[in-house]
Amino acid sequence: MPKITKSVEVDAPVEKVFEMLDNPENFPVYVPNVTKVSNIRRSEKRLGDSFDVVYSMMGMEFPETFTYSEYAKPKRLAARYEGRMTGSMGITLEPKGSTTLATLDVNYEVRPGPFGKIANKLLFERMNEKTADRMLENIKMVIEATK
């Protein structure tokens, strides 16, 4: 299962970064190719809570269900996801004075089907690397724009 780990420094306190990431409705704001979030099920503890996401890539839609697997406010959020791709995605936040180091870790596997058949492994890995970079850039941009 391929793994991606990337980091970005955000010019904002860890609590502000966590607050934005803790709301599934914000997914389309910072996660590239997400067009819809629905069926948000939330509790105070978050563990086991879930939400549905639709990714739109290469003219196709891919529904995914995210389920929180880790929740340590304000330092760590992680979820498993299932759909055309399966895996996990987590973000660890480390305070660095008045800034925050956000580290994204993603593990994924493409399930067989139309997308799995057309996806060249190397192309798909590059696309996911670029998506991770854009996701972190978007987090930084959105949070720093609301200072």
Phi and psi in degrees as a GROMACS rama.xvg file:
@    title "Ramachandran Plot"
@    xaxis  label "Phi"
@    yaxis  label "Psi"
@TYPE xy
-62.3052  148.472  PRO-2
-129.715  139.55  LYS-3
-122.849  131.764  ILE-4
-132.897  124.233  THR-5
-143.871  154.56  LYS-6
-133.835  157.164  SER-7
-147.072  147.52  VAL-8
-97.4761  128.223  GLU-9
-110.957  131.415  VAL-10
-82.2459  70.7918  ASP-11
-165.789  155.265  ALA-12
-67.5573  153.336  PRO-13
-56.0099  -37.4917  VAL-14
-62.3077  -39.4936  GLU-15
-67.9736  -40.4696  LYS-16
-65.1294  -46.434  VAL-17
-60.5299  -41.5192  PHE-18
-57.4117  -43.199  GLU-19
-68.2688  -42.9306  MET-20
-70.1981  -24.4565  LEU-21
-77.1619  -4.9768  ASP-22
-109.395  107.453  ASN-23
-56.4493  -26.4597  PRO-24
-62.5522  -19.7757  GLU-25
-83.3352  -7.46972  ASN-26
-49.5739  -48.7274  PHE-27
-64.2895  -19.0709  PRO-28
-72.7852  -36.7419  VAL-29
-121.47  -13.7439  TYR-30
-97.6986  114.082  VAL-31
-58.2782  143.837  PRO-32
73.8856  1.77075  ASN-33
-84.0769  123.568  VAL-34
-108.601  -15.9982  THR-35
-156.761  142.501  LYS-36
-127.613  133.404  VAL-37
-149.682  176.476  SER-38
49.9915  45.712  ASN-39
-73.3796  121.814  ILE-40
-119.076  114.768  ARG-41
-130.394  142.827  ARG-42
-129.147  175.171  SER-43
-65.9407  -36.4317  GLU-44
-82.5066  -18.9473  LYS-45
70.2973  -31.3439  ARG-46
-59.3113  126.295  LEU-47
87.0179  -12.3188  GLY-48
-66.6903  155.999  ASP-49
-145.823  167.182  SER-50
-157.606  154.655  PHE-51
-103.366  143.685  ASP-52
-131.973  145.454  VAL-53
-116.138  120.942  VAL-54
-94.8787  141.015  TYR-55
-120.52  113.802  SER-56
-139.231  137.348  MET-57
52.0159  38.2907  MET-58
77.5559  6.67161  GLY-59
-121.157  152.362  MET-60
-106.113  140.689  GLU-61
-129.484  105.107  PHE-62
-76.2293  139.705  PRO-63
-135.41  146.543  GLU-64
-113.227  124.011  THR-65
-100.619  135.31  PHE-66
-129.824  122.306  THR-67
-59.8536  128.846  TYR-68
-113.873  -20.0613  SER-69
-141.894  142.267  GLU-70
-153.309  104.841  TYR-71
-132.147  83.9728  ALA-72
-65.5391  131.446  LYS-73
-104.424  32.9562  PRO-74
-108.549  -25.5858  LYS-75
-154.458  134.607  ARG-76
-130.698  135.886  LEU-77
-149.51  150.05  ALA-78
-145.121  149.583  ALA-79
-92.1849  150.533  ARG-80
-134.601  148.981  TYR-81
-138.836  144.783  GLU-82
160.918  -135.852  GLY-83
-65.46  -32.5205  ARG-84
-113.057  150.741  MET-85
-128.757  154.905  THR-86
157.674  -152.332  GLY-87
-143.327  153.68  SER-88
-140.472  130.284  MET-89
-140.076  155.094  GLY-90
-130.789  127.331  ILE-91
-106.983  132.162  THR-92
-113.534  126.494  LEU-93
-121.17  123.065  GLU-94
-68.359  135.283  PRO-95
-130.371  76.9909  LYS-96
68.6233  -122.104  GLY-97
-91.3189  2.64664  SER-98
-113.833  174.471  THR-99
-130.992  132.26  THR-100
-92.6918  115.697  LEU-101
-103.335  121.037  ALA-102
-115.345  120.205  THR-103
-97.2246  132.893  LEU-104
-129.29  129.43  ASP-105
-131.169  132.031  VAL-106
-119.128  135.569  ASN-107
-148.357  158.87  TYR-108
-146.039  133.967  GLU-109
-89.7123  126.48  VAL-110
-79.1087  154.677  ARG-111
-60.1492  155.354  PRO-112
143.008  -168.662  GLY-113
-57.4332  -44.6652  PRO-114
-70.3172  -42.4369  PHE-115
-60.257  -34.3585  GLY-116
-72.328  -36.6539  LYS-117
-91.2293  -15.5686  ILE-118
-78.5848  112.322  ALA-119
-68.9365  129.398  ASN-120
-54.0907  -47.4974  LYS-121
-65.7704  -42.7698  LEU-122
-60.8636  -44.5512  LEU-123
-63.6197  -41.3595  PHE-124
-64.0448  -42.185  GLU-125
-63.134  -42.4804  ARG-126
-61.3623  -43.1613  MET-127
-67.2132  -36.1658  ASN-128
-62.0586  -45.7534  GLU-129
-63.9638  -39.8779  LYS-130
-62.6363  -42.3448  THR-131
-62.296  -43.4545  ALA-132
-60.2353  -47.3011  ASP-133
-65.1187  -37.0843  ARG-134
-60.4292  -47.2287  MET-135
-66.1423  -40.3442  LEU-136
-59.8474  -41.9962  GLU-137
-65.0975  -42.0356  ASN-138
-58.0338  -48.956  ILE-139
-59.7148  -48.7133  LYS-140
-63.0543  -47.9178  MET-141
-64.9895  -45.0971  VAL-142
-69.8153  -43.0238  ILE-143
-69.5676  -25.0367  GLU-144
-73.8294  -17.8808  ALA-145
-102.182  21.2795  THR-146
